[in-house]
Amino acid sequence: MRRGFIFTLDALLAVTLVTIVVVGIIGVTSNASGIYTTQIRGENKQVAENLLEAFRTVPLSNLVSPTQIETWINGTDPVLDLTYVNPQMPPLQIVATYWALNSTDYKQKAETIMKYLLDNLAGGYKYQLIINNYTSPYLTFDNSYENASDVGSATVMVSGYVSNETPRGYVAKAYLTKLVTSQEKLVGIQRVLAGGYYCSKPVQSEDYIDYPLTVSSLYIEYQTVPGDSSTVQSGRFQLSGSYSGGSVDVDKDLNGWSVYYDNIYVDGYGYAGRIVINDGVNTIRLYLNSEFSRSTTSYEVWAIVYEDASGNQAVVYIDSGVYIEASWDYYWVIFPIIRKWYISSSRAYTTVPDIDDAVYSVLIPSYTCSMWDYNDNSLDVSIGFKLPLDASDISGLLNYATRFGEPVSFTLNGNPVWSTNISNQLIGGDNLLEAEFTNPYGDEMGFGSGSWISLKYTTSSPQVDDPGLVKLYNITSKGTGIYYLNSLFVPGNVTGINIKLTVEGVHEVRVYYSNGTGLNLIYENTSVSPGLSTVTIDNATLVGNLTKYVTLQELSKRNFNLIIMLDAYYDASYSHRPVRYAGQDYNYNWNNERVLYGYPDSYINITYIPKVTTTRFTIPIEETHELSSDSDTEMHFDYYLPDKAQPWYVDVWTAILFQGDYVDTDNSIHVYEGPTTREFLSFPIDLYLIRLAYTKIADYIMVNGSTNTFKILSDDDYYTFRVDDSRAIVHYFLKGYAPYGNIFTYYAQDNACGYNLTYYYNLTGTPQSGTVVIGNCPPSESPKPITTYGLKPWKYALDDAIYRLFVQLGAKEHPVDQIKLDNTLMPGTEENPIRIELKGLAGKAIGIKNVPATGEAIQVTLRIWRGD
């Protein structure tokens, strides 16, 4: 409901009113006021008279700054009401005008002006101002005049207004106080996907990432215990170096470490001796230039491998400088007679090492999964949407598509959904649709393009959602990562984007921008705590990376896609399915449940400069449209935009179908609009096109007073549209207010105080009649019964206000001269209905002479004195 809206006359009308009113100044009198007994002396008396003379003759705009005038006119509590006064009037004339209104509020406005003037012009003096024997602490500096020795006083008389003059004319305005309208809403469902299967029995394996290592120092020496070649008696190993991911700094005392000797085959080198030294946690492996042989006691080390407790390895290849000496001995086996050689001791030493190459290998724990060890995944998505609390006659249609046709079950507001017609399950207020995907047919599951909810209802409190606040869904995947495509649009110029995600069971968060054929990484966090975590991505990070691929100006032209991936990533080398899911395609051990907690815990917020501004009288209108098609590569629909409508945006939720490798991404999509169906957008084939939205970015689209045609066309025969799964909505605003218009000799027909008006409105395609009272009739008078066919907006002020309001409410505008000849052209007739059902309508008229009047003179007294 809209109530209590009051609009002032414009400045021109204010000047007209004031010039008709005559305020006379009788003059400055010499006799002091008899209210108080004071001593009047010449000097202060002259100052008081001079001030009052200035206040009665000099325009207010000459006494105060333009900034103060502006504040008094346009401040939160305006002091200068341009309906009755203007800044060119002298202050006392403004005071007299306000006093004649006999309103406490206007008296306070007068006090504000006079206090400001006295504070700024009566410098060095204290003062008291009395208007018609009235004063207040606000108009009194203090009461010290009672003890002052020199109080100057002066009085002027301001005449009253001439009352009961014949009106010179009327102006009128009209506005809605209550309405009923048929609203439509299209809730587009963003694409949410997950892996179809997850690994139930991951098997751990090892994998490494290699980094070039720059070695700054290398040293090794040891000596085994005499008689115990498998234990180090003393020794030290040192290795220092750096790589792109950090540094290596090892300094180990080898005393007590165990030693092991063997010959192994090394790819590319053949057989070689190897010495393994370890303390049970860290390991050093020395690779020799030849096999161990009892005929050889001196060896050169060509590679050293150091492995720490985490499994990371530093591998250093040496040309020379590190050596091994081994002592051999043998023992006898009596029967059968055998002499067996063994190393009885060994030692290592370093001279000046000549390093050929070095690598630092970081262990990446990896897992494998047998094809027999996968379980079916499940994906739950909760989608909230809101209707007005007073919504009635609600109807709704659920349309959905799944990724590979897997089964999905829905509940709406806690009850199972058995039909695409969900009318009986919708309620005014908050609604919650829950989808559960199970038993996947493919290796990916979830919503496909062409998923939406179409709603219709009537309401007296129409509302629209802010496109800049994207309320993310509540999503649960049982065992794999999550892919969440958000197709975003704001009807204005984008200035910033930030994201908040509240997740649980998630290890990695990535955000991608889609260029239509691929995804570009703009945010990555691979160290999210798998517990309950909140990830915030600020504007500097998002927009800073996003604008590497696209400008904000381009984002403002139409919808754009941001893809949130939780434990998932994009890899274009997998052409069949480039999205890889943890738990299914990698990190098989991350087979846990993941949750994205929906709004208000998670959202995308787009800040933008809107192209449309609204007021309290703005009425949102939303019309949904089915699309038609002449071929698989084309879709279109028509819509009409009323003469005085304020276009907002068009939003088409598209369903596409393409044959992967056959699509030529060098081809384009073309978008046409307007009365002449002219092309205004063209872009390369978009494999992620689930939505197309735009605002009035060209003069020849979204044209008022015309039938506009939308058409989308694909150049590629392998990239087509599913017209039956697509739906569009057109957003625009009407205005429920018509301001004061021209001056008319008569207020209303037959001198009526108002009308009981019969009019026609069209909410559902068929005009219907309604009645509404407009005017300002007292209880003792009755409004005149009249129909819109009988209105004469060329003669009566009230008729003119109704005419202008009904044009604002969606009726076609015809010149008054044509309406004189054909009354069916009048806005609000059955042939030219409005778009709103009226439940409350206000009409207000002002006679040009009709400012409040008084027959008494107004006395203004000023006392001034200096402080002692």
N, C-alpha and C positions, 0 to 999 in steps of 0.2 A: 504494500500500500504506500502511496505517496501522499503526504498531507502537509499542509501548512507552508506552501511555497509562496513567497511574496517577492515580486520583482519591482524595482523602482523604475520610474520613467527615465528615458534617456535625457541627456543634457539639454537637447533642443527643447523638449517639452517642458523641462524645468524652467528654462529661460522664459518661455511663453507664459507659463503660469505666473511667474513673478512679475512680469511686466504688466499683467492685467490687474494685479493687486496694488493698491495705492496706500503707502504708509507715509503719513505726514509727521513732520517734526514741528511742534508748536514753537519750540525755541528754548533757549537756556534761561532759566529764571534766576533771579537774584535772591529770592527769599529762601532761607535755609529750611530743611525739613524739620517738622515739628515733632518727629518721633523721638529724637534725643535732644537734650540740651547741651550744646557745645559752644565754645568760643570761636568765633569766626574771624580770622585775620586776613588781610588783603593778599599777602604773598601766596599762601597755600590755597586760598580761594581761587586765585587766578590760575594756578596750576590745575586745579580740579576742573574749572570751566574749560581750559584749553584741551584737556584730555577728553572731556565729554564732547566738545566740538569736533575733535578729530574722529571720535567713535561714531558720530552721527553723519559725517560728511565724507570721510576718506574710505574708499573700498577696502575690504578686508585683505584683498590680494596685495595691496600696497603696504600693509602693516606687518605682514608675516611672510616668511620665505616660501618659495614655490614647493620646497620639500615638505613643509608643514601642511600646506594646502593639500598636497597629494595624500599625505597621511590621513588628514581629516576626511578626505573623500573615499579613499580605497582601503582604509585600515580595517582591522577585524571588527571594530565597533564604530562605524562611520559617524563623524560629528557633523559633517555638512551633508544634509539630505537634499540632493539636487531636485527632488520632487517639489520642494518649497523654496529653497534658497539657492544662491550661487555665490562664488567668491568675489564677484564684482559689487555685491551689496555692502554698504557700510555695516560695521558690527552691530550697532543698535537697531538697524532695520532687521537684521537676522534675529536678534534677541526678541524684537516685537513679534516677528513672524512665528517663532517657536513658542512664545508665551501665549499666542492666540490659539495654538493647538490644544491648550489645556491638557497637556500630557506631562507626567513626571519625567518620562524619558527625554522628551525634547527640552524641558527646562534644564535638565542636567547637561544636555549638549550646549545650551546657551551658557551655562556656568563654566563649562570647560573652555569655551572661546574667550570669555571675559577674564577668567583667571590667567590664562596664558598672556593676554594683552597687558594686563596690569602688572604681572610679574616681570614682563620684558620692557614696558614703556614707563612705568612709574618708578624708575630707578632711584634708590635712596629714600623712598617714601613707603610708609605703611598705608594700607587702604582698607576700606569697606565699601562694597557695592550693594545697594538696596534696590530691588525691582518690585514695584507694587507692594511696598511694606514687607517684602520677603528678602531675607538674606540667609546665608548659611555659613558654617565654618569654612566651606570651600571658597566663598567670596569675601572672607574676612581674614586679613593678614594676622591680626590678633586683636584683643580688646583693650590695648593700651591707650586708645584714644580717650578713654574715660578719664585718664590722668594726664593727658597731653595738654600742653599750654597753648598750642597753636594748631587747630584743626580746620582745614579748608573744606568747604562743602559746596556742591553745585547740583542742580536738579534739572532734568529735561522731561518734557511730557511728549509721549509718542501717541499719535492718534490711533484709534481702532480701525478695523477694516469695514468697508462698505458691505453691508449684508443684503441678501435677498435680491441680488441683481439677476436679470434674465441670463441664463447660460448662453455662452457664445458657441458652444459645441461640445462634443463628447469624443473621447478616445476610449477604446476597450481592449482588453487582453483576455485570453482564455487559456486554461491549462487543466491537465488531468489531476485528479486527486485519488482516483482508484480505477483500476482497469482489470480486464480479464483478457488473456491472449492465449492463442494456441502456439505452443513452443515445440521445437524439434531439436533433437540432440543426436549427434553421431559420435559414439565412443569408439575410436579406432584402437584396435588391439595391436600393440607392438610385438615384433617377433621375439619370442623367447624359445631357446633351443638348449638341448643338452645331449650328451652321448647316449646312444641307445643301449649300450652294455657297459659294465664295469668289471674289472678283474677281481675275482673273489679270492685267488690264491697267488699273489705276486711272489716271484722268486728273485732274490737279490743277486745282482751281478756287479761287476766293476767296469767303470769307464773313466777315462781321463781327458782333461783339457790341457793341452801343452802350450807353454809360454816360453819364448826365448829368454834365457837367463844370462845375464852379464855377471861373470865371476870376478870379484875383486881380490879374493885371497883363498888359497886352498892349502891344507897341510894335514898329513896323517903320519903317525908313527906309533908302533906298538912292539912289544916283546912278549912272547908267551912265557909261561912259567917253565923253568927247566924240568924236563921229564913229563910235562903236561902241555902238549901242543894245542889243546882245546880251550885253554883259559888264558886270557890276557893278564900278564903280571903288571904291566904299566903301559901307558900310551895316551894319545890325545888325537882327536879329529876336529878340524876347524874348517868351516866353509862359510864365506860371505858373498852375497851377490844381490842383484835386484832384477825384477821383471815388471811387466806393465801392471800387474795386480798387487804388487807389494815388494817385500824384500825377504831374503833368506839369511839367517844369522845363526849358525850352529857352532857350538863349542862344547865338546863332550870329552869327559875323562873316561878312558876306555878300561880302566882298571877293573878286573873281575868280569868283563864281558866274555861271552863264549865265542869260540872260533870253530868254523866248519869248513872243510875242504872238499871240492868235487870238480869233476870235469863235465862241462855241459856243451850242447851245441847251440850256437848263436847264429840266427839268420843273418847271412851276409858276411859272417866272419869265420864260420866253421867251428871246430871244437876248440875250447879254451879252458884253462883252469879258472876256478872261481873260489874266492875266499869270502865267507859270510860271517860277519861279526855282529852280534846283537846282544841286547840286555833284556830281551823279552818284550820291549816296547818299541825301541828304535833299532833300525837295521842298517848296516853298511855292507855293500857288496862290491868287491874288487874283482874286476875281470882282467885276466893276464894275457900276455901276448902269445902264450903257448900252453899246451896241456901240461899238467903235472907229470913229471917223469923223474925216477930216481937218479937219472944221469944229469939232471938239471937242478941246480941249487939257486940260481939267480933268475928273476923274472921281472919284466917291465909291465906296469899297470897301464892299460889303454882306456879303461872306463871305470868310474866310481859312481855308484848309485847309493844315495842316502834316502831312506824312507822313514818318515816320522810316525808318531802314534796314530795320526789321522789317515795314514795311507798316502799322503802326498809325497812325491819323489822329486829329488834333485839329481839329474843325470849329467855328469861331467865327462867329456871325451878328452883324453890327454895324449899328446904326441910323445912327451917324455917328461921325466922329472919325478916320478913316483915309482918306487921299486919294492920288490918282495925278495927276501932271502929265506930259503927253507932248508932245513937239515933233515937228512934221510937216515933211517935205521931199519933193521929187519929183525924178525924173530923166527925161531924154528918151530916147525910142527913135527913132532917125532914120527907120527904114523898117520897117514903116509908122509914121507919126508918131503916137507915144503918149506921154502924160505920166503917169507912175506914181508915186502917193503912197506914202510909207512913214514909219514912226516913226523919227526920227533920234536921239532920246534920250528917257529917261524918268526920273522920280524918284518916290519915295513918301515920305510924311511922316505922322506921327501927332500929333494934338493931344490932346484928352481923349476917348478912345473910349467910346461908349455901346453896351454889349453887350446884345443882345436875348436870345441863347440860345447854348449851346455843348454839344458832344457829343464824347466821346472814344470812338473806334471801334477795338476790338482785333481784329486780323486773325486769323481762325481758318482755317488752311490746310485746305481740304476737297478731296474728290476725288469724281469721278463715275465711273460704270462703265456701259458699254454692256451691254445685255442679251445681247449675243453674246460678252461677255468674262468669263464665269463658268466655273469648273471645279468638278467634283465634289469635295466635301470627304470626309475619312475621319476616323473617331473610334475611338481605341483605349482600352479600359478594362481595367485589371488589378485583380482582386479577390482578396485573400488571406484564407484562413481556416485554422484550425488544429484538428486532431483529436489526442487523446491518442496518445503514441508507441506504446502497446500496443494501439491500437484494432484490432479484428478483426471478421470478419463484416460488413464495411462495405457499406452500400448507399446509393445516392444518386440523386436526381432533380433535373434542371435544368429549371426552367420560366422562360420569358422572354416579354416582349412588347416590340415595337419601336414607335417613335413613329408612323411612317407605313407600317410593314410593310417597311421596307428590309431588304435582306439583311444578315445578320450571321454571322460565322464565329467559332467558339470553339476554344481549345486549353486543355487541363487538364494541368498539370504537364508542359508541353512537347509534348503529343501532341494531334492533332486530335480534336475531339469530333464524332461522327457521329450521336449519338442523345441523347435527353433522359435516358436511363438511363446514368448515369456511374459506376456501382458499380465497374466493373473498373479505373477510372483513379484512384480515390481511394487515398490512402496515410495511414498514421499520421504525425502531425507536420504540417509546413507544406504547404499546398496552394495552388496559384495558378491561378485561372481567368482567361483573357484573352479579351476580346471585341473584334472588329474590325468596325465598321460601314462599309460602302462603298456606292456606287451609290445615292444617296438617291432616294426617290420623291417627297419633298416638300422644303420649304425648312427643315426641321429634322430631326435624326436622333439616335438614341440609345434608351436604355431607357424603356419605358413602365411604368405600374403593373402589378403582377402578375408581377414578376420575382423569383425566389428560388431557393435551393438547399435541398432537404430531405434530411437525412442520418439514418442509423441505424447503430449499431455497438455492440459490447460492449467493456467496458474494466474494468480493476481500479483505474483512477485517474480517476474522473469529474471533470470540470472545467467551469466556466462562465466566460464572458467578463464583464468589468466593463462594464455598460451605459454607464457614465460616460465611458469612453475610446473615442472613435469614431475608428477607424483609417481615414483617408481613402485613396481609391483612387489608383493611378497612372493619370493621364489624359493623352492626347495628342490634340490636334486639329490637323489638317494646316494649315488656313487660316482658321479663324474662332474667335470667342470660345467660352467654355464655360459651361454652366449646370449646377450640381451641387446638387440638392435633397437635404438630409439630414433625414430624419424621425427625431427624437431622443426618447429616453425614459430616465428613471432611476427606479427604484422607491424613491423617498424624496423629501425636501424639497430642492429645488434651492437652492444657496447661491451658485453662481458659474459662469461660463463663460469659457473663453479658447480662442483659436484660433491655430494656427501653420500657415502656408502657405509651402511652398518651391516657387517657380515659375520658369519660364524662358520668355522671349518674350512676357511679359505686361506690358501698360502700365497697366491699371486693375484694381483689386480692389474689389468691392462685396459686402456681406452684407445680406440682406433677411430680415425675419421675416414669415411668412405668417399672415394672419388668416383664411384659408380661401377668400376670394374675391379678394384682392389681396395685393400685397407691399409691405412698409414698409421703407424704407432705414434701416439701423441702423449701417452703417459704409461709408465710401467713401475710397479712396485712388487718385487719378488721376495720380499721378506716380511710379509704380513703374518702376524701371530695367528695360528689356526684356531685360537679361542675366539671369544666375542671381541670384535675389533671395529673401530670406526676409522674410515679412510676419508680424508677431506682433500680435495684437489682444487686449489685456488685458481682464480682467474689468470694470474700471471703465468702459472704453469700451463694451464690448458690453452689459453689463447696464444701464449708465446710459442707453443709448439704447433698449434692448429694453423696459425697464419704462415707457417712455412709452406703450406700446401694450398691455402685458399685465403682470400681477403675477407674481412668482415663485411665489406660491401657486397660481395658475392653471396655470403650467407644470408644477407638480408633480402635477396631477390625471391627465394623460394625455400622450401624445406631442405634440411641437410641431415645427414646421419652421423650419430655418434654411437659406437658399439662398445658396450662394456663387456669384458670377458673376465670371468672369475675362474682361476685355474684352467685357463684355456689360452691358446694363442693362434695367430694367423700365419700360415706358411703357404705361399702361392705355389710352391713346387708340388704340392699335393693338389693337382688340378681337379680331381673328382670331388674332394671335400677338403678345402684348405683350412678349415677350422679344426684344430687338434685339441682334444679334451683330456685333461689329467684324469687318471683312473681308467681310461679306455685306450688312449693312444700313446701316452707317455706317463712317467711317474705312476706306475701301476699301483704302487703302495699308497697313493693318495686316493684311496677308494672309499673315503668317508663321506658322510652327508654334508652338504653345503647349504647354507641359508643366506639369502639376501633379505633383510628385513625392510619392508616397504615404508612408504610415507607415513609419518613425518621423519622416520629414522633414515630414510634414503630419498634423495631427490636430485634433479638437475634444475638449476636456476639460471635462466637467461635474462640478463638485464638488457633493456632496449629502450629506444626513444620511440614511442608509439606515433603512428601516423594519424590516429583518430583520438580526439579528446571527448570525454563524456561529461555530462552534468547530471544533476538529480532527476532531470526530466527525460534522460535518455532511455529508450526502450529497446532492448536487444531482440532482434528477430533472427531465427535460424530456420532455414528450409532445407530439408533433405531431398535428394533427387536420385532416382534410379538412372542408370546409363543405358544407352542403346549402342548398337554397333552395325556397321555396314560390312565389316570384314574383321578377321581376327587381329589385324594389326592396328585397329582404330576403335575409339570409343568417343561418345559425345552425349551432351544433354543441354537443354535450354532452361533459362530462368529469366524472370522479369524483375527489374529493379525499380521501385517507385520513384516518382519525380524528386521528392525531397528526402529520399533515403540517404543515409551516410554509409557508403560501402566500407566494409571491414576486411573480410577475406573469404576466399573460396578454398575449400579443403576436399580433396578427392582421395579416398582410400582405395588404391588400385590393387588388383590381383593380376599378377603377371605369370607367364609360362614361357620358359625358354629351353632350348636344347643345347646345353653346355658348350661342347667343342665346336658346334656349327655356327654359333653366334659370332658375327663380325663386330667387334667392339669399336671399329672405326665408323660404323653406322651411327645414326642419331635418332633421338626422340624429338618430335616437334609438338609444341603446344599452341593452340589457337584460341582466341576469345573475342567477345564483343559482338555488336550488331552485325558486323561484316565478317566475322570469324577470321580475324587477321592473326598471323603468327606473331607471338611476342616472346616466346622462350624456345630455345633449342639447346640440347646438350647431348653428349655421347650416351650410347646405350648404358643404362643403369641396371646392373644385375641386382641391386638392393632396393629397387623402387617399390616400396609398399605404400607410399603416400606422395601426393603432389599438392602443395599448398602455395598460394600466392596472394598478395594484396594488390591494390590498384597501382601498379608500377608503370602503367602507360595510360594516356588519356583515352585511348580507343578501346579499353577493356573496362568491364564493370560500369557500363554507361547507364546513367539515370534515365528513366522514362523510356527504356528500350528493353526488348527481349535480347539477351546476350546468349551466345552459343559457345560452349566449351567443347574443345575437341583435342584429343591426344592421338598422335600417330607415330608408329614405329617404322623405320626404314627397312628393318630386317625381318624377313619372313620366318626366321627361327626365334624371334622375340615377339611374343604376342600377348594379348590381354584376355583375361577371363571376365567378360562383361557382367555376367550374372553374380559374380562374387565381388563386384566393385560398387561403391556407393559414394555420393558426393553430398556436401552440405555448403550452403551459402550463408554467410554471416553479414548482417547489416544492422543499422540502427535507425529507428524513427525517433522523433522528438515530440514530447507531449506538452509543448508550450508554444504559444503564439504571443509575442510581446505587444505592447500598445502599438496601434496602427495609425492610420490617418484620422484627421478630425472630421466628424460627421455632425450635421445639424441635429440629428435625432439619435437617442440612445437605443430604443427598441421599438418595434411595431406596436401601435395602439398605446403608446406610453406605458408599456408593460414593464414590470420590475424584473422580468426574466421569462424564460421559455420552458415549457415541458416539451422537449424536442424528441420527435420520432426520426430515427436515422437508420442507415443500413451499414452492416459490417460483414466482412468475409474472412472467416478463420480457417475454413476447411474446403473451400472451393465453391460453396453455394452461399450467396448473400442471405443474411437474416436481418430482421428488423429488431430494433431495441429502442428504449426510451430513456432519456436522462434529463435531469433538471439543471438548467444553467441560469445564472443571474444572482441577484442578491435581494430576494424578496423577504420583507418582514413577515411575521406571523399573520398580520392582518390582510396581506395581499396574496393572490394566487398567480403563479406563472401562466403565461399564455400558451395554450396547446398549439403546436405548429409542427410541420414536417420540414425536412430539408428542402423539399421541392418548393416550399413557400418562402424561403429565406431570400433576402434582398441585400447582398453584401455591398451593393453600390450606394445604399441609402442609409443604412442603420449601423451604428458602431458595433453593437452586439452581434449582428449578422456577419459583419466583416471579420470579427474575431473568430467566430465559428468557422467561417470559410477558410481562413488562414490556418487554423488549428487542424482542420480535417485534411488539408493538403499535407501538413506535416505528418499526419497519421496514415499516410499511404495512398490516399486517393489521388487521382490524376488532377493536375492543375490546368484549368481552362481560364482564359481571360474573362473578366466580369462581363464585358460586352457580349460575349458568346452565351454566357449563362442567362443574360436577359432574354435572348432569343430562344434558348433551349434549356429549360430548368432541369432536365435530366443530367446535364453536365455538372451540376452543382456537386461538390464533394459531399459524400455521405448519402447519396441517393442509391437506389438499388442498382442503377446502371453504373455508378461510380462509387462503390462502397469504400469504407476505410478498413484498415487491417487490424483494428483493435475493438474489442467490445468495451463500451464505456460503463463504468459502475459509479463514477463520481466525476463531475465536471464543474469547474469554477469559472465564472466569467465576471470580470470586474471592469467597471467603466468609471471614468472621472470626467465630470463636467469641467470645462476650462475655467469657469469662475469658481469652481466648487472647492476652494480651500476653506478650512474652518474659519469662522468669522466671530468677531466680538464687537460689541458696541461701546466699550469703555476705553478711555485713554489709559495708557500705561505710563507710570511715573518711574523714572530711573534717577537715583541719587548716588553720588560718589563722594565719599569722605576720604581725605588724605591728610597725613601728618608725618612729621619726622620723629624718630625715636629719640628720647631724651638721653 
